[in-house]
Amino acid sequence: MQGWRWDVFCRVIDNFGDVGVSWRLCSALAARGHAVRLWIDDASALAWMAPGGAAGVTVHAFDDASAAAEVGDVVVETFGCDPPPAFVAAMAGRPVPPVWINLEYLSAEPYVERSHGLRSPQFSGPGAGLDKWFFYPGFTAHTGGLLQHPPAPDAAEARAWVAAQGWAPAPGERGVLLFGYASPALPDLIAALAAAPALLWVPPGSLQDQQAGLALPAGLRVQPLPWLPSTAFDRLLQAADLRLVRGEDSFVRAQLLGDAPLLWQIYPQDDGAHGPKLDAWLDLQLAGAAPGLAAAVRRAHVAINGLAPGPFALPDATAWAARHQGWQTQLRNQPDLVTQLLAFVETRKRAISG
């Protein structure tokens, strides 16, 4: 298969998850020999997220796509962001239209398997006559899989990198990554972590601001972090003994990297839709787990997400880590998102030309 020209569109909503997923997709496609243009409305986060860029990827202002001289072979709109109308009209004007993909948000909910790969004919507007295809990331064989680029860093190399930054835990300390949103449960989490010595790595954001206002119990130290390139953040995930992560991109990476368990702080939504989304993932991740462990992991997630009152407690570390490692093996053994996306596009192109 020869390399295709890809146009990937991204609008940054908040918290950098949109740009994180879009950049990881673009760099993964380029690593497989494709030429990629990323059209984005706010590329400022790439200055620290991907300071070296990636060979084969060029970055452009979102609205400049309206005047693009040509359209790629594949157009991906991330999270339904809608390319500019003039660009869509140019897509419709091509003798052979591009394959148009809407890469959706990640979820473990049942609708993902039902909706993955569905066709959406465009009956009006500048794209009338085109087809848009829904591509859903997911955790099961009936979804589009997960972004697994780049491969996991070597564990010893990750620990050496952390030490070289001056961020290594002292002997007898755990390294705990706290990359989340401000939470009413944070004081309880800090208290639970104080049961054993730990160094808390806290990246920028509202949780770092909240933590800075809390008194640390004996046995805990904190290391505030700057914004890190995605490859450096991967090393931190690999080296940590416990990870609190948020959103989508860091959530996926924490499931694929490292041996340590994770807490997922899901993006809160005003209508409460994040609760069922969290439950759906926990149902999959904890399938087959011992009932006591499953209940403890679920209670910890409900508490850290502020979905129910009650004290916060950490599950048994050994059993929790074993559950994580089994889940991780299951995910790694599934076809990754880029492999599935390329196969999907190949099928659509054959249908268009044949």
C-alpha positions as CSV (number, residue, x, y, z in Angstrom):
1,M,0.0,0.0,0.0
2,Q,1.4,3.4,-1.0
3,G,1.4,6.3,1.3
4,W,-1.7,8.5,1.1
5,R,-2.1,12.2,1.7
6,W,-4.1,12.9,4.9
7,D,-5.8,16.0,6.1
8,V,-6.6,15.8,9.9
9,F,-8.7,18.5,11.5
10,C,-8.8,19.4,15.1
11,R,-10.5,22.1,17.2
12,V,-9.0,22.4,20.7
13,I,-11.8,22.5,23.3
14,D,-9.8,22.5,26.6
15,N,-7.3,20.5,28.6
16,F,-5.2,19.5,25.5
17,G,-6.9,16.1,25.0
18,D,-8.1,17.0,21.5
19,V,-4.7,18.1,20.4
20,G,-3.0,15.2,22.2
21,V,-5.1,12.6,20.3
22,S,-4.8,14.4,17.0
23,W,-1.0,14.7,17.2
24,R,-0.6,11.1,18.2
25,L,-2.7,10.0,15.2
26,C,-0.8,12.3,12.8
27,S,2.6,11.1,14.0
28,A,1.6,7.5,13.9
29,L,0.4,7.8,10.3
30,A,3.5,9.6,9.3
31,A,5.6,6.9,10.9
32,R,4.0,4.4,8.5
33,G,4.9,6.4,5.4
34,H,1.9,8.7,5.0
35,A,2.0,12.5,4.4
36,V,-0.1,14.3,6.9
37,R,-1.4,17.9,7.3
38,L,-2.8,18.8,10.7
39,W,-5.3,21.7,10.5
40,I,-5.7,23.0,14.1
41,D,-7.3,26.1,15.5
42,D,-4.8,26.4,18.4
43,A,-1.4,24.8,18.0
44,S,0.2,26.4,21.0
45,A,0.3,23.2,23.1
46,L,2.4,21.5,20.4
47,A,5.3,23.8,21.5
48,W,5.8,21.6,24.6
49,M,3.9,18.5,23.6
50,A,5.8,17.8,20.4
51,P,8.7,20.4,20.3
52,G,10.6,18.5,17.6
53,G,7.5,17.9,15.4
54,A,7.4,14.7,13.4
55,A,8.8,13.9,10.0
56,G,5.9,13.8,7.5
57,V,3.6,16.0,9.5
58,T,3.0,19.7,8.8
59,V,0.9,21.9,11.0
60,H,-1.5,24.6,9.6
61,A,-4.1,27.0,10.9
62,F,-7.6,25.5,10.8
63,D,-9.2,28.3,8.8
64,D,-6.4,28.3,6.2
65,A,-7.9,25.0,4.9
66,S,-10.5,27.1,3.2
67,A,-7.9,28.3,0.7
68,A,-6.1,24.9,0.4
69,A,-5.0,24.3,-3.2
70,E,-5.7,20.6,-3.0
71,V,-7.5,18.0,-0.8
72,G,-5.9,14.9,0.5
73,D,-6.8,11.3,-0.2
74,V,-8.2,10.9,3.3
75,V,-9.9,13.5,5.5
76,V,-10.2,13.0,9.2
77,E,-12.3,15.3,11.4
78,T,-11.5,14.6,15.0
79,F,-14.5,14.5,17.4
80,G,-17.0,15.9,14.8
81,C,-15.2,19.3,14.4
82,D,-16.4,19.9,10.8
83,P,-13.8,21.0,8.3
84,P,-14.4,24.5,6.8
85,P,-17.3,24.6,4.2
86,A,-14.9,25.6,1.4
87,F,-12.7,22.7,2.1
88,V,-15.7,20.3,2.1
89,A,-16.8,21.8,-1.2
90,A,-13.4,21.1,-2.6
91,M,-13.7,17.5,-1.4
92,A,-17.0,17.1,-3.2
93,G,-15.4,18.6,-6.4
94,R,-12.7,16.0,-6.7
95,P,-13.3,13.5,-9.5
96,V,-12.5,10.7,-6.9
97,P,-13.6,12.0,-3.5
98,P,-11.5,11.4,-0.5
99,V,-12.4,9.0,2.2
100,W,-14.0,11.2,4.9
101,I,-13.7,9.9,8.5
102,N,-15.2,11.3,11.7
103,L,-12.9,10.0,14.5
104,E,-15.1,9.9,17.5
105,Y,-14.5,10.2,21.3
106,L,-13.4,7.1,23.2
107,S,-16.0,5.2,25.2
108,A,-16.7,1.7,26.5
109,E,-20.4,2.2,26.2
110,P,-22.4,-0.3,24.1
111,Y,-23.4,2.2,21.4
112,V,-19.7,2.3,20.3
113,E,-19.9,-1.2,18.9
114,R,-23.2,-0.4,17.2
115,S,-22.0,2.8,15.6
116,H,-18.5,2.0,14.6
117,G,-18.0,2.0,10.8
118,L,-21.5,3.4,10.0
119,R,-22.0,5.5,6.9
120,S,-23.5,9.0,7.1
121,P,-24.6,10.2,3.6
122,Q,-24.4,13.9,3.1
123,F,-27.7,15.1,1.5
124,S,-27.2,18.8,1.7
125,G,-24.6,21.5,2.2
126,P,-21.2,21.8,0.5
127,G,-20.5,18.1,0.9
128,A,-23.8,16.9,-0.7
129,G,-23.2,13.6,-2.3
130,L,-20.3,12.6,-0.1
131,D,-20.2,9.9,2.5
132,K,-18.8,10.4,6.0
133,W,-17.8,7.4,8.0
134,F,-17.9,7.1,11.8
135,F,-14.8,5.5,13.3
136,Y,-14.9,4.8,17.0
137,P,-11.9,4.0,19.2
138,G,-12.7,1.4,21.8
139,F,-11.6,-1.5,24.0
140,T,-13.2,-4.5,22.2
141,A,-12.8,-6.4,18.9
142,H,-15.9,-4.7,17.5
143,T,-14.4,-1.2,17.7
144,G,-11.6,0.7,16.1
145,G,-9.1,-0.1,18.9
146,L,-6.7,2.2,20.6
147,L,-3.8,4.5,19.5
148,Q,-0.7,2.5,20.5
149,H,1.9,4.9,19.1
150,P,4.7,5.2,20.0
151,P,5.6,1.8,21.6
152,A,6.1,1.7,25.4
153,P,9.5,3.0,26.5
154,D,11.9,0.6,28.2
155,A,11.2,0.5,32.0
156,A,14.8,0.8,33.1
157,E,15.3,3.7,30.6
158,A,12.2,5.4,31.9
159,R,13.4,5.2,35.5
160,A,16.9,6.5,34.5
161,W,15.3,9.4,32.7
162,V,13.2,10.3,35.8
163,A,16.4,10.2,37.9
164,A,18.3,12.4,35.4
165,Q,15.6,15.1,35.9
166,G,16.1,15.0,39.7
167,W,12.6,13.5,40.2
168,A,13.5,10.0,41.4
169,P,11.8,8.7,44.6
170,A,14.0,8.2,47.5
171,P,14.7,4.6,48.7
172,G,11.5,3.2,50.1
173,E,9.3,5.8,48.4
174,R,6.7,5.1,45.7
175,G,6.4,7.4,42.7
176,V,2.8,8.5,42.3
177,L,1.6,10.5,39.3
178,L,-1.3,12.9,40.0
179,F,-2.5,14.3,36.6
180,G,-6.1,15.1,37.1
181,Y,-8.7,17.8,37.7
182,A,-9.4,19.5,41.0
183,S,-11.5,17.2,43.1
184,P,-13.3,17.3,46.5
185,A,-11.8,13.9,47.1
186,L,-8.2,15.1,46.7
187,P,-7.6,15.5,50.5
188,D,-8.9,12.0,51.1
189,L,-6.6,10.6,48.3
190,I,-3.6,12.4,49.8
191,A,-4.5,11.0,53.2
192,A,-4.7,7.5,51.7
193,L,-1.4,7.8,50.0
194,A,0.2,8.8,53.3
195,A,-0.1,5.2,54.4
196,A,3.3,4.6,52.8
197,P,6.1,7.0,51.8
198,A,5.6,8.5,48.4
199,L,6.9,11.2,46.0
200,L,3.9,12.9,44.3
201,W,4.6,14.0,40.7
202,V,2.0,16.7,39.9
203,P,1.8,18.2,36.4
204,P,0.3,21.6,35.8
205,G,-3.4,22.2,35.9
206,S,-6.2,22.7,38.4
207,L,-5.2,19.7,40.5
208,Q,-1.7,21.1,41.0
209,D,-3.2,24.4,42.0
210,Q,-5.5,22.6,44.5
211,Q,-2.7,20.4,45.9
212,A,-0.4,23.4,46.5
213,G,-3.0,24.7,49.0
214,L,-3.0,21.5,51.0
215,A,-0.8,20.5,53.9
216,L,1.1,17.3,53.2
217,P,1.0,14.5,55.8
218,A,4.3,13.1,57.0
219,G,5.8,10.7,54.6
220,L,4.7,12.5,51.4
221,R,6.8,14.8,49.2
222,V,5.6,16.6,46.2
223,Q,7.4,17.4,42.9
224,P,5.6,20.0,40.8
225,L,6.2,19.3,37.1
226,P,6.3,21.5,34.0
227,W,4.3,20.7,30.9
228,L,6.2,17.8,29.3
229,P,6.6,16.5,25.8
230,S,4.4,13.4,25.2
231,T,7.4,11.1,25.0
232,A,8.6,12.4,28.3
233,F,5.2,12.0,29.9
234,D,5.2,8.4,28.6
235,R,8.4,7.8,30.6
236,L,6.8,9.1,33.7
237,L,3.8,6.8,33.2
238,Q,6.1,3.9,32.7
239,A,8.1,4.7,35.9
240,A,5.2,5.4,38.3
241,D,3.9,3.0,41.0
242,L,0.4,4.5,40.8
243,R,-1.1,6.8,38.2
244,L,-4.1,9.2,38.5
245,V,-4.9,10.3,34.9
246,R,-7.6,12.3,33.3
247,G,-9.4,12.8,30.0
248,E,-8.7,10.5,27.0
249,D,-5.1,10.6,25.7
250,S,-3.3,10.2,29.1
251,F,-6.0,7.6,30.1
252,V,-5.2,5.5,27.0
253,R,-1.4,5.7,27.5
254,A,-1.7,4.8,31.2
255,Q,-3.6,1.6,30.2
256,L,-0.9,0.6,27.7
257,L,2.3,1.6,29.6
258,G,3.8,0.5,32.9
259,D,2.9,-2.2,35.4
260,A,1.2,0.0,38.0
261,P,-2.6,0.4,38.4
262,L,-4.4,3.6,37.4
263,L,-7.3,5.8,38.6
264,W,-9.2,7.5,35.8
265,Q,-10.6,10.9,36.5
266,I,-13.1,11.3,33.7
267,Y,-13.9,14.6,32.1
268,P,-17.0,15.9,34.1
269,Q,-20.1,16.8,32.2
270,D,-22.9,18.9,33.4
271,D,-25.6,16.4,32.4
272,G,-23.9,13.6,34.4
273,A,-23.1,11.6,31.2
274,H,-19.6,10.9,32.6
275,G,-21.0,8.6,35.3
276,P,-22.3,5.9,32.9
277,K,-19.2,6.3,30.7
278,L,-17.0,5.5,33.7
279,D,-19.2,2.5,34.7
280,A,-19.0,1.1,31.2
281,W,-15.2,1.1,31.3
282,L,-15.1,-0.3,34.8
283,D,-17.4,-3.1,33.7
284,L,-15.0,-4.2,31.0
285,Q,-11.8,-3.6,33.0
286,L,-13.0,-5.5,36.0
287,A,-14.7,-8.4,34.2
288,G,-13.7,-11.6,35.9
289,A,-12.0,-9.8,38.9
290,A,-12.5,-11.0,42.4
291,P,-15.6,-9.4,43.8
292,G,-13.8,-7.7,46.7
293,L,-11.2,-6.2,44.4
294,A,-13.8,-5.1,41.8
295,A,-15.9,-3.4,44.5
296,A,-12.8,-1.6,45.9
297,V,-11.6,-0.4,42.5
298,R,-15.1,0.9,41.6
299,R,-15.5,2.7,44.9
300,A,-12.1,4.4,44.5
301,H,-13.1,5.6,41.0
302,V,-16.6,6.8,42.1
303,A,-15.0,8.7,45.0
304,I,-12.2,10.4,43.0
305,N,-14.8,11.5,40.4
306,G,-17.1,13.0,43.0
307,L,-19.9,10.8,41.9
308,A,-20.9,9.6,45.4
309,P,-20.1,10.7,49.0
310,G,-18.0,8.5,51.2
311,P,-14.5,8.0,52.3
312,F,-11.7,7.3,49.8
313,A,-9.6,4.2,50.1
314,L,-7.0,2.6,47.8
315,P,-7.5,-1.0,46.7
316,D,-5.0,-3.7,47.6
317,A,-1.9,-2.7,45.6
318,T,-0.8,-6.2,44.5
319,A,-4.2,-7.4,43.4
320,W,-4.9,-4.1,41.7
321,A,-1.6,-4.2,39.7
322,A,-2.3,-7.8,38.6
323,R,-5.7,-6.8,37.3
324,H,-4.2,-3.8,35.4
325,Q,-1.5,-6.1,33.8
326,G,-4.1,-8.6,32.6
327,W,-6.2,-5.8,31.1
328,Q,-3.1,-4.3,29.5
329,T,-2.2,-7.6,27.9
330,Q,-5.7,-7.9,26.5
331,L,-5.6,-4.4,25.0
332,R,-2.1,-4.8,23.5
333,N,-3.2,-8.0,21.8
334,Q,-6.0,-6.3,19.9
335,P,-5.3,-4.6,16.5
336,D,-4.4,-1.0,17.2
337,L,-6.4,2.0,15.9
338,V,-4.0,3.0,13.1
339,T,-3.8,-0.5,11.7
340,Q,-7.6,-0.7,11.7
341,L,-8.0,2.8,10.3
342,L,-5.7,2.0,7.3
343,A,-7.6,-1.2,6.6
344,F,-10.9,0.6,6.8
345,V,-9.7,3.4,4.4
346,E,-8.4,0.8,2.0
347,T,-11.8,-0.9,1.9
348,R,-13.6,2.4,1.3
349,K,-11.1,3.3,-1.5
350,R,-11.7,0.1,-3.3
351,A,-15.5,0.6,-3.1
352,I,-15.1,4.2,-4.5
353,S,-12.9,3.1,-7.4
354,G,-14.7,-0.2,-8.1
